[in-house]
Amino acid sequence: MKKSTFVVLAIALLAIAGCGAAAPKPSEPMPDPLAGVPARVLYNRGLRHAKQGDDVRAEQYLTAALEHGAPAEKVLPALVEAAISGQRYRSALGYAEALIARGNADWTIHYLVATLRAGTGNEAGAKRILVQLLEDQPAAAAPRYLYAALLIAEGGRGREARHNLEEYLELAPEGDHAAEARRLLRHGDLR
């Protein structure tokens, strides 16, 4: 090895070693770069990033706002929206379930949780919520359609699925799923 190459390697190794000495040790907590930033400022930054379509950054700022004391009732719905917009459905599910756990969620949040559970592979958990919604919100059409769709997907409960599709169409004859509900009633094997 040439002397000049050796000198360059030695300098590089010393520089790398020097950088390592400045880094915090694994047992030392990393300083919070947002310490001292008011929760309302973090919340507003999160909303601004969400409006601009930067859902990852929106979620980061909204989470920081929550950690710095922003009211969960205000932040969690925005977090749910940002996570769904960013296609992070498991995160959205966690935020929506946290909103329900706080006891201040209307039936639409429960329906959203059922939808997210179904979409993330927890059909049984989705159906438990939907059964409760059918009882508590008999005039709500969307839970009837989703429940029927889950019954059809699992097979074997065609009569119950048919009943819920018919109820859906009575409640929402021009609803988002009306055409599909009619098609399933005409051509589906719902015995």
DOROFI-716307 format. One record per residue: residue in one letter; x, y, z of N, C-alpha, C in turn. Coordinates in steps of 0.2 Angstrom, whole numbers, plus 5000, padded with zeros to 4 digits. Atoms other than C-alpha are relative to their C-alpha. Example, Ala and Ser with C-alpha at 12.3 -4.5 7.8 and 13.67 -1.06 7.14 Angstrom:
BEGIN
[pt "a" [5004 4994 5000] [5062 4978 5039] [5004 5006 5000]]
[pt "s" [4996 4994 4999] [5068 4995 5036] [4996 5005 5003]]
END
This chain:
BEGIN
[pt "m" [5004 4994 5000] [5000 5000 5000] [5004 5006 5000]]
[pt "k" [4996 4994 5000] [5007 5017 4996] [4999 5004 5006]]
[pt "k" [5001 4996 4994] [5010 5029 5009] [4994 5005 5000]]
[pt "s" [5005 4995 5000] [4998 5042 5003] [4993 4996 5001]]
[pt "t" [5006 5003 4999] [4984 5029 5002] [4999 4998 5008]]
[pt "f" [5000 5001 4993] [4988 5024 5020] [4998 5006 5004]]
[pt "v" [5002 4993 4996] [4987 5042 5026] [4993 5001 4999]]
[pt "v" [5007 4999 5001] [4970 5044 5018] [4996 4995 5004]]
[pt "l" [5004 5005 4996] [4963 5028 5026] [5001 5002 5007]]
[pt "a" [5000 4998 4992] [4970 5033 5043] [4996 5006 5001]]
[pt "i" [5004 4994 4999] [4962 5050 5041] [4993 4999 5000]]
[pt "a" [5007 5002 5000] [4946 5042 5036] [4997 4996 5006]]
[pt "l" [5002 5004 4994] [4946 5030 5050] [5000 5004 5007]]
[pt "l" [5000 4995 4994] [4950 5044 5063] [4993 5004 4999]]
[pt "a" [5006 4996 5001] [4935 5054 5056] [4994 4996 5002]]
[pt "i" [5005 5005 4998] [4924 5039 5057] [4999 4999 5008]]
[pt "a" [5000 5001 4993] [4929 5036 5075] [4998 5006 5004]]
[pt "g" [5002 4994 4997] [4927 5054 5079] [4992 5001 5000]]
[pt "c" [5007 4999 5001] [4909 5054 5072] [4997 4995 5005]]
[pt "g" [5003 5004 4995] [4905 5039 5083] [5000 5002 5007]]
[pt "a" [5000 4997 4993] [4911 5047 5099] [4995 5005 5001]]
[pt "a" [5005 4995 4999] [4899 5061 5096] [4993 4998 5000]]
[pt "a" [5007 5003 5000] [4884 5050 5093] [4998 4998 5007]]
[pt "p" [5002 5002 4994] [4873 5047 5108] [5001 4992 5001]]
[pt "k" [5000 5007 4999] [4875 5030 5116] [4993 4997 5000]]
[pt "p" [5007 5003 5000] [4861 5018 5114] [4996 5001 5006]]
[pt "s" [5004 5000 4994] [4856 5019 5132] [4998 5008 5002]]
[pt "e" [5002 4993 4999] [4855 5038 5131] [4994 5002 4996]]
[pt "p" [5006 4998 5004] [4838 5045 5125] [5002 5005 4995]]
[pt "m" [4999 4995 5005] [4838 5055 5109] [4996 5006 5003]]
[pt "p" [5003 4994 4998] [4834 5073 5113] [4994 5001 4995]]
[pt "d" [5006 4999 5004] [4816 5078 5107] [5001 5006 4996]]
[pt "p" [4999 4994 5004] [4819 5090 5092] [4994 5005 5000]]
[pt "l" [5006 4995 5000] [4801 5097 5095] [4998 5002 5007]]
[pt "a" [5001 4998 4994] [4803 5100 5113] [4999 5007 5000]]
[pt "g" [5001 4993 5000] [4796 5117 5117] [4996 5003 4995]]
[pt "v" [5005 4998 5005] [4785 5118 5102] [4993 4999 5003]]
[pt "p" [5007 5001 4998] [4767 5121 5107] [4996 4995 4996]]
[pt "a" [5004 5005 5003] [4755 5107 5104] [4996 5003 4994]]
[pt "r" [5004 4997 5005] [4744 5119 5094] [5004 5001 4994]]
[pt "v" [4996 4999 5006] [4758 5123 5082] [5002 4993 4997]]
[pt "l" [4999 5006 5003] [4762 5105 5079] [4994 4997 4997]]
[pt "y" [5006 5002 5003] [4744 5101 5076] [4998 5004 4994]]
[pt "n" [5001 4996 5006] [4742 5115 5064] [5005 4998 4994]]
[pt "r" [4995 5003 5005] [4758 5109 5055] [4998 4994 4997]]
[pt "g" [5002 5006 5002] [4751 5092 5054] [4994 5001 4995]]
[pt "l" [5005 4998 5005] [4735 5099 5046] [5002 5003 4994]]
[pt "r" [4997 4997 5006] [4745 5109 5034] [5003 4995 4995]]
[pt "h" [4997 5005 5004] [4755 5094 5028] [4994 4995 4997]]
[pt "a" [5005 5004 5002] [4739 5084 5027] [4997 5003 4994]]
[pt "k" [5003 4997 5005] [4731 5097 5016] [5005 5000 4993]]
[pt "q" [4995 5000 5005] [4747 5097 5005] [5001 4993 4997]]
[pt "g" [4999 5007 5002] [4746 5078 5003] [5006 4996 5003]]
[pt "d" [4994 5003 4997] [4761 5074 5013] [4997 4997 5007]]
[pt "d" [5003 5004 4995] [4752 5061 5024] [5005 4998 5005]]
[pt "v" [4995 5003 4995] [4768 5054 5032] [5002 5005 5005]]
[pt "r" [4998 4994 4996] [4774 5071 5038] [4994 5002 5005]]
[pt "a" [5006 4998 4997] [4756 5075 5043] [4999 4996 5007]]
[pt "e" [5000 5005 4994] [4755 5059 5054] [5005 5001 5005]]
[pt "q" [4994 4999 4995] [4772 5063 5062] [4998 5006 5004]]
[pt "y" [5001 4994 4996] [4767 5081 5067] [4993 4999 5004]]
[pt "l" [5006 5002 4996] [4749 5075 5073] [5002 4996 5006]]
[pt "t" [4998 5004 4995] [4757 5062 5083] [5004 5004 5005]]
[pt "a" [4996 4996 4995] [4769 5074 5091] [4996 5005 5003]]
[pt "a" [5005 4995 4997] [4755 5086 5094] [4996 4996 5006]]
[pt "l" [5003 5004 4995] [4746 5072 5104] [5005 4999 5006]]
[pt "e" [4995 5001 4995] [4762 5068 5113] [5001 5006 5004]]
[pt "h" [4999 4994 4996] [4764 5086 5118] [4994 5003 5003]]
[pt "g" [5005 4997 4996] [4747 5088 5125] [4994 5002 4996]]
[pt "a" [5006 4998 5004] [4735 5092 5111] [4994 4995 5002]]
[pt "p" [5006 5004 4999] [4717 5086 5114] [4999 4994 4995]]
[pt "a" [5001 5006 5004] [4715 5068 5108] [4993 5000 4996]]
[pt "e" [5006 4999 5003] [4697 5072 5103] [5001 5004 4993]]
[pt "k" [4998 4995 5006] [4704 5085 5090] [5005 4996 4996]]
[pt "v" [4994 5002 5004] [4720 5076 5085] [4998 4993 4997]]
[pt "l" [5001 5007 5002] [4714 5057 5083] [4996 5000 4993]]
[pt "p" [5004 5000 5007] [4701 5061 5069] [5005 5002 4994]]
[pt "a" [4995 4998 5005] [4715 5070 5059] [5005 4995 4999]]
[pt "l" [4995 5005 5001] [4727 5056 5062] [4997 4994 4996]]
[pt "v" [5003 5005 5004] [4714 5043 5056] [5000 5002 4992]]
[pt "e" [5001 4998 5007] [4711 5053 5040] [5007 5000 4997]]
[pt "a" [4993 5000 5003] [4730 5056 5037] [5003 4992 4999]]
[pt "a" [4997 5007 5001] [4734 5037 5039] [4996 4997 4995]]
[pt "i" [5003 5003 5005] [4720 5032 5028] [5002 5003 4993]]
[pt "s" [4998 4997 5006] [4725 5044 5015] [5007 4998 4998]]
[pt "g" [4994 5003 5001] [4742 5037 5016] [5000 4993 4999]]
[pt "q" [5001 5007 5001] [4736 5020 5014] [5003 4996 5006]]
[pt "r" [4997 5003 4994] [4742 5015 5032] [4994 4998 5004]]
[pt "y" [5007 5002 4997] [4726 5006 5037] [5001 4997 5007]]
[pt "r" [4999 5003 4993] [4733 4997 5052] [5001 5006 5005]]
[pt "s" [4999 4994 4996] [4739 5014 5059] [4993 5003 5001]]
[pt "a" [5006 4997 5000] [4722 5021 5055] [4995 4996 5005]]
[pt "l" [5004 5004 4995] [4713 5007 5064] [5002 5001 5007]]
[pt "g" [4998 4998 4994] [4724 5010 5079] [4997 5007 5003]]
[pt "y" [5002 4994 4998] [4720 5028 5080] [4992 5000 5001]]
[pt "a" [5007 5000 4999] [4701 5025 5077] [4998 4996 5006]]
[pt "e" [5001 5004 4993] [4701 5012 5091] [5001 5004 5006]]
[pt "a" [4999 4996 4995] [4709 5024 5102] [4995 5005 5001]]
[pt "l" [5006 4995 5000] [4695 5037 5098] [4994 4996 5004]]
[pt "i" [5006 5004 4997] [4682 5023 5103] [5002 4999 5007]]
[pt "a" [4998 5001 4993] [4692 5019 5119] [4999 5006 5004]]
[pt "r" [5001 4994 4996] [4690 5037 5124] [4993 5001 5001]]
[pt "g" [5007 5000 4999] [4671 5035 5123] [4997 5006 4997]]
[pt "n" [5004 4995 5003] [4667 5049 5112] [5000 4999 4992]]
[pt "a" [5000 5001 5007] [4665 5041 5095] [4993 4998 4998]]
[pt "d" [5006 5001 5003] [4649 5041 5085] [5000 4993 4996]]
[pt "w" [5000 5006 5003] [4643 5026 5076] [5004 4999 4993]]
[pt "t" [4996 5000 5006] [4652 5031 5060] [5007 4998 5001]]
[pt "i" [4993 5002 4998] [4669 5029 5069] [5000 4992 5001]]
[pt "h" [5000 5007 4999] [4663 5011 5074] [5000 4997 4993]]
[pt "y" [5001 5003 5007] [4658 5008 5056] [5007 5000 4996]]
[pt "l" [4994 5000 5003] [4675 5014 5050] [5005 4995 5003]]
[pt "v" [4996 5006 4997] [4684 5002 5063] [4998 4994 4997]]
[pt "a" [5002 5006 5003] [4673 4988 5056] [5003 4999 4993]]
[pt "t" [4998 5000 5007] [4678 4993 5038] [5008 4999 5000]]
[pt "l" [4992 5001 4999] [4697 4994 5043] [5002 4993 5002]]
[pt "r" [4999 5007 4998] [4696 4977 5052] [4999 4996 4994]]
[pt "a" [5002 5004 5006] [4688 4969 5037] [5006 5001 4995]]
[pt "g" [4995 4999 5005] [4701 4977 5026] [5007 4998 5002]]
[pt "t" [4993 5003 4998] [4716 4971 5036] [5000 4993 5002]]
[pt "g" [5000 5007 4999] [4710 4953 5037] [4996 4998 5007]]
[pt "n" [5004 5002 4994] [4700 4953 5054] [4993 5001 4999]]
[pt "e" [5007 5000 5001] [4683 4949 5047] [4996 4998 5006]]
[pt "a" [5004 5002 4994] [4677 4941 5063] [4999 5006 5005]]
[pt "g" [5000 4994 4996] [4681 4957 5073] [4995 5006 4996]]
[pt "a" [5005 4996 5004] [4672 4967 5059] [4993 4999 5001]]
[pt "k" [5007 5002 4999] [4657 4957 5060] [4997 5001 5007]]
[pt "r" [5002 4998 4993] [4656 4959 5079] [4997 5007 5001]]
[pt "i" [5002 4992 5000] [4655 4978 5077] [4994 5001 4996]]
[pt "l" [5006 4999 5004] [4643 4977 5063] [4993 4997 5003]]
[pt "v" [5006 5002 4997] [4631 4966 5072] [4997 5005 5005]]
[pt "q" [5002 4995 4995] [4631 4979 5086] [4997 5006 4997]]
[pt "l" [5003 4994 5003] [4628 4993 5074] [4994 4999 4997]]
[pt "l" [5006 5001 5002] [4614 4984 5066] [4994 5000 5005]]
[pt "e" [5005 5000 4994] [4605 4983 5083] [5000 5007 5002]]
[pt "d" [5000 4993 4998] [4610 5001 5088] [4998 5005 4995]]
[pt "q" [5001 4995 5005] [4608 5010 5072] [4996 4996 4994]]
[pt "p" [5004 5004 5005] [4594 5001 5062] [4999 5004 4994]]
[pt "a" [5001 4995 5006] [4592 5016 5050] [5007 5001 4996]]
[pt "a" [4993 4999 5003] [4611 5015 5045] [5000 4995 4994]]
[pt "a" [5000 5004 5005] [4612 5008 5028] [5007 4996 4999]]
[pt "a" [4993 5002 5002] [4631 5006 5025] [5002 4994 5004]]
[pt "p" [4998 5006 4996] [4634 4993 5040] [4996 4994 4997]]
[pt "r" [5004 5006 5003] [4620 4982 5032] [5004 4997 4994]]
[pt "y" [4997 5003 5007] [4629 4981 5015] [5007 4997 5002]]
[pt "l" [4994 5003 4998] [4646 4978 5023] [4999 4993 5004]]
[pt "y" [5001 5007 4997] [4639 4964 5034] [4998 4995 4995]]
[pt "a" [5003 5005 5005] [4630 4956 5020] [5006 4998 4995]]
[pt "a" [4994 5002 5004] [4647 4957 5009] [5004 4995 5004]]
[pt "l" [4996 5004 4996] [4656 4949 5024] [4997 4993 5000]]
[pt "l" [5003 5006 5000] [4643 4935 5025] [5001 4996 4994]]
[pt "i" [4999 5003 5007] [4644 4932 5006] [5007 4997 5000]]
[pt "a" [4993 5002 5001] [4663 4931 5007] [5001 4993 5004]]
[pt "e" [4999 5006 4996] [4662 4918 5021] [4996 4994 4997]]
[pt "g" [5005 5005 5003] [4648 4908 5012] [4996 4997 5006]]
[pt "g" [5005 5004 4996] [4634 4898 5020] [4995 5004 5004]]
[pt "r" [5006 4996 4997] [4623 4912 5027] [4997 5005 4995]]
[pt "g" [5003 4997 5006] [4615 4917 5011] [4993 5004 5002]]
[pt "r" [5006 4997 4998] [4598 4921 5019] [5001 5006 5004]]
[pt "e" [4998 4994 4996] [4605 4933 5031] [5003 5005 4996]]
[pt "a" [4997 4995 5004] [4615 4941 5018] [4995 5003 4995]]
[pt "r" [5005 4997 5004] [4600 4943 5007] [4996 5005 5004]]
[pt "h" [5004 4996 4996] [4590 4950 5021] [5003 5007 5001]]
[pt "n" [4997 4994 4999] [4603 4963 5024] [5001 5004 4994]]
[pt "l" [5000 4996 5006] [4605 4968 5006] [4993 5003 4998]]
[pt "e" [5007 4997 5002] [4586 4970 5004] [4999 5006 5005]]
[pt "e" [5000 4995 4995] [4587 4981 5020] [5004 5006 4998]]
[pt "y" [4996 4995 5002] [4601 4991 5013] [4996 5004 4994]]
[pt "l" [5004 4997 5006] [4591 4994 4997] [4994 5004 5002]]
[pt "e" [5006 4996 4997] [4576 5000 5007] [5002 5006 5003]]
[pt "l" [4997 4994 4997] [4587 5012 5017] [5003 5005 4995]]
[pt "a" [4996 4996 5004] [4597 5018 5003] [5000 4998 4992]]
[pt "p" [5001 5003 5006] [4590 5014 4986] [5004 5003 4994]]
[pt "e" [4995 4997 5005] [4602 5026 4977] [5007 5000 5003]]
[pt "g" [4994 5000 4996] [4616 5022 4989] [5006 4998 4996]]
[pt "d" [4993 5002 5003] [4635 5019 4985] [5000 4993 4997]]
[pt "h" [5000 5007 5002] [4632 5001 4984] [4994 4997 4998]]
[pt "a" [5006 5002 5003] [4615 5000 4977] [5000 4995 4994]]
[pt "a" [4999 5004 5006] [4620 4993 4960] [5003 4993 5002]]
[pt "e" [4997 5006 4998] [4631 4980 4968] [4995 4995 5004]]
[pt "a" [5005 5004 4996] [4617 4975 4980] [4995 4997 4996]]
[pt "r" [5005 5002 5005] [4605 4973 4966] [5002 4994 4996]]
[pt "r" [4997 5006 5004] [4617 4962 4956] [5001 4994 5004]]
[pt "l" [5000 5006 4996] [4620 4951 4971] [4994 4997 5001]]
[pt "l" [5006 5003 4999] [4602 4949 4974] [4997 4996 4994]]
[pt "r" [5002 5004 5006] [4599 4944 4956] [5004 4994 4998]]
[pt "h" [4995 5005 5003] [4614 4934 4952] [5004 4996 5006]]
[pt "g" [4996 5003 4995] [4621 4929 4969] [4996 4993 5003]]
[pt "d" [5003 5006 4997] [4618 4912 4977] [4999 5001 5008]]
[pt "l" [5001 4998 4993] [4610 4918 4993] [4994 4996 5003]]
[pt "r" [5006 5004 4997] [4599 4904 4999] [5002 4999 5007]]
END
